[in-house]
Amino acid sequence: MQRFIPSFALAAAVLLHSGTGWSEDDIFEFVPDGGRTLLGVLMEQDAADDVASAIAAREDGPEGWSATLQASPSAAELDTWQIDTLAHYLATNAPFDPDGALPQDGRDMTLNLCQSCHIVTVVVTQDRTREAWLGTLHKPSHIEIEMTEAERGALADYLVINGGIPIDLVPPALRAGGASY
């Protein structure tokens, strides 16, 4: 499949480098961290042995992972949304080697896949159910995106938890044209 840079993506890239005050590093800062990033923070803080050993050996659902994280002192700095985001990430990806390369998360997929066709604003400002996101991800215009079913589910979970961002929290450079294709 041939990829192209839509005109709005090109315009956003130009804005990034045109002295608008936004840099590549912070223009997407308004998009909440995904599970990979949150887990990386825990690992840098020498996450409790129970979390690290569970990641390497256990499969569980989001509720089980949420309980594990809430009981772990190393996750005490995470808020409710972050725990929910990380719990869903672990439910999709664990077990895995926490010292190896971490699998991509919903934020990664949002920025890397969704933006290949439209501005990120169209995705992150929508407040939708998991079923609605999966419906979109299975439409002909989206089914050709190279993703596994597990990745589609992980992306939908991330967007349900972290989507619905108010437009006034989106940098002005990314509001151009509103939330449309």
MIVOLUM-213000 format. One record per residue (C-alpha): residue number from 1; x, y, z; residue in one letter. Coordinates in Angstrom, 3 decimals. Layout:
// MIVOLUM-213000
NUM|X|Y|Z|A $
...
//
This chain:
// MIVOLUM-213000
1|0.000|0.000|0.000|M $
2|1.431|3.344|-0.994|Q $
3|1.485|5.979|1.737|R $
4|1.087|9.680|1.059|F $
5|1.296|12.813|3.145|I $
6|-2.079|14.556|3.157|P $
7|-1.988|18.307|2.685|S $
8|-2.978|19.011|6.296|F $
9|-0.185|16.738|7.566|A $
10|2.263|18.586|5.363|L $
11|0.891|21.897|6.639|A $
12|1.279|20.699|10.227|A $
13|4.885|19.707|9.513|A $
14|5.559|23.159|8.071|V $
15|3.979|24.787|11.122|L $
16|6.211|22.719|13.379|L $
17|9.275|24.279|11.845|H $
18|8.017|27.785|11.144|S $
19|8.592|29.465|14.475|G $
20|5.085|28.964|15.880|T $
21|6.468|28.167|19.304|G $
22|5.607|24.479|19.030|W $
23|8.258|21.835|18.493|S $
24|7.978|18.268|17.286|E $
25|8.456|17.144|20.864|D $
26|5.585|19.054|22.403|D $
27|2.944|19.684|19.742|I $
28|1.385|16.312|20.587|F $
29|1.902|16.637|24.337|E $
30|-1.870|17.056|24.764|F $
31|-2.379|13.432|23.648|V $
32|-2.250|11.341|26.859|P $
33|0.559|8.873|27.414|D $
34|-0.077|5.311|26.366|G $
35|0.706|2.120|28.239|G $
36|4.205|1.737|26.764|R $
37|5.239|5.142|28.070|T $
38|3.556|4.658|31.446|L $
39|5.174|1.254|31.883|L $
40|8.528|2.735|30.900|G $
41|8.161|5.320|33.662|V $
42|7.412|2.589|36.203|L $
43|10.411|0.571|35.030|M $
44|12.688|3.599|35.326|E $
45|11.491|3.974|38.911|Q $
46|12.434|0.374|39.637|D $
47|8.856|-0.853|39.645|A $
48|7.853|-3.138|42.445|A $
49|8.947|-6.722|41.921|D $
50|5.322|-7.865|41.894|D $
51|4.548|-5.722|38.833|V $
52|7.743|-6.658|36.969|A $
53|7.331|-10.385|37.645|S $
54|3.636|-10.257|36.721|A $
55|4.436|-8.547|33.405|I $
56|6.884|-11.309|32.546|A $
57|4.680|-14.221|33.554|A $
58|0.990|-13.394|33.750|R $
59|-1.994|-12.955|31.489|E $
60|-4.919|-11.063|33.002|D $
61|-7.779|-8.807|32.061|G $
62|-7.876|-5.043|32.589|P $
63|-9.572|-5.433|35.983|E $
64|-6.868|-7.786|37.280|G $
65|-4.081|-5.544|36.048|W $
66|-5.820|-2.502|37.519|S $
67|-5.967|-4.203|40.932|A $
68|-2.279|-5.142|40.684|T $
69|-1.308|-1.577|39.769|L $
70|-3.464|-0.011|42.476|Q $
71|-1.816|-2.276|45.067|A $
72|1.699|-1.479|43.883|S $
73|3.519|1.388|45.612|P $
74|5.464|2.062|42.402|S $
75|2.208|3.015|40.630|A $
76|1.063|5.408|43.362|A $
77|1.896|8.428|41.181|E $
78|-0.450|7.294|38.396|L $
79|-3.930|8.782|38.213|D $
80|-7.108|6.796|37.462|T $
81|-6.874|7.305|33.678|W $
82|-3.224|6.299|33.612|Q $
83|-3.894|3.134|35.626|I $
84|-6.796|2.270|33.326|D $
85|-4.658|2.955|30.241|T $
86|-1.771|0.854|31.566|L $
87|-4.098|-1.962|32.718|A $
88|-5.614|-2.248|29.226|H $
89|-2.132|-2.147|27.657|Y $
90|-0.963|-4.982|29.908|L $
91|-4.145|-6.977|29.275|A $
92|-3.410|-6.828|25.544|T $
93|0.340|-7.405|25.656|N $
94|1.410|-9.320|28.781|A $
95|3.241|-11.505|29.344|P $
96|6.401|-10.050|27.856|F $
97|9.961|-9.265|28.876|D $
98|9.793|-5.878|30.637|P $
99|13.504|-5.375|29.901|D $
100|13.014|-5.833|26.156|G $
101|11.443|-3.552|23.571|A $
102|7.947|-2.664|24.736|L $
103|5.056|-3.235|22.313|P $
104|3.461|-0.119|20.803|Q $
105|0.510|1.370|22.629|D $
106|-2.656|3.247|21.690|G $
107|-0.927|6.626|21.659|R $
108|1.770|5.268|19.348|D $
109|-0.870|3.864|17.007|M $
110|-2.921|7.069|17.117|T $
111|0.050|9.211|16.144|L $
112|1.639|6.751|13.703|N $
113|-1.365|5.182|11.988|L $
114|-4.327|7.540|12.292|C $
115|-2.296|10.546|11.194|Q $
116|-1.215|8.799|8.025|S $
117|-4.652|9.714|6.632|C $
118|-6.055|12.557|8.721|H $
119|-5.133|15.070|11.376|I $
120|-4.930|13.642|14.908|V $
121|-7.638|16.060|16.047|T $
122|-10.329|14.033|14.243|V $
123|-9.434|11.041|16.387|V $
124|-8.632|12.330|19.869|V $
125|-11.524|14.780|20.187|T $
126|-14.151|12.082|19.661|Q $
127|-15.840|10.565|22.716|D $
128|-16.984|7.154|21.473|R $
129|-17.627|3.637|22.724|T $
130|-15.295|0.729|22.084|R $
131|-17.857|-0.763|19.706|E $
132|-18.021|2.497|17.726|A $
133|-14.226|2.645|17.411|W $
134|-14.053|-1.010|16.353|L $
135|-16.801|-0.331|13.821|G $
136|-14.700|2.448|12.317|T $
137|-11.545|0.315|12.392|L $
138|-13.368|-2.401|10.435|H $
139|-14.781|-0.127|7.722|K $
140|-13.298|-0.535|4.237|P $
141|-11.384|2.739|4.607|S $
142|-9.646|1.450|7.749|H $
143|-9.489|-2.342|7.426|I $
144|-6.540|-2.120|5.046|E $
145|-4.423|-0.531|7.789|I $
146|-1.869|-3.152|8.754|E $
147|-2.915|-4.024|12.304|M $
148|-3.753|-7.215|14.123|T $
149|-7.164|-7.620|15.740|E $
150|-5.456|-7.282|19.129|A $
151|-3.946|-3.959|18.017|E $
152|-7.345|-2.746|16.787|R $
153|-8.792|-3.605|20.191|G $
154|-5.892|-1.925|21.992|A $
155|-6.316|1.231|19.925|L $
156|-10.061|1.257|20.596|A $
157|-9.462|0.794|24.342|D $
158|-6.929|3.622|24.395|Y $
159|-9.295|5.982|22.572|L $
160|-12.243|5.122|24.836|V $
161|-10.163|5.889|27.932|I $
162|-8.233|8.890|26.599|N $
163|-10.357|10.274|23.759|G $
164|-12.882|13.061|23.920|G $
165|-10.207|15.703|24.454|I $
166|-11.813|19.163|24.422|P $
167|-10.821|21.152|21.331|I $
168|-9.520|24.019|23.480|D $
169|-6.773|21.672|24.765|L $
170|-5.603|20.980|21.205|V $
171|-2.800|23.276|20.004|P $
172|-4.160|25.887|17.564|P $
173|-1.888|24.569|14.797|A $
174|-3.763|21.258|14.929|L $
175|-7.248|22.799|14.982|R $
176|-7.050|24.046|11.391|A $
177|-10.023|22.784|9.477|G $
178|-11.605|21.398|12.632|G $
179|-11.982|17.738|13.375|A $
180|-12.555|16.485|9.860|S $
181|-10.785|14.488|7.195|Y $
//
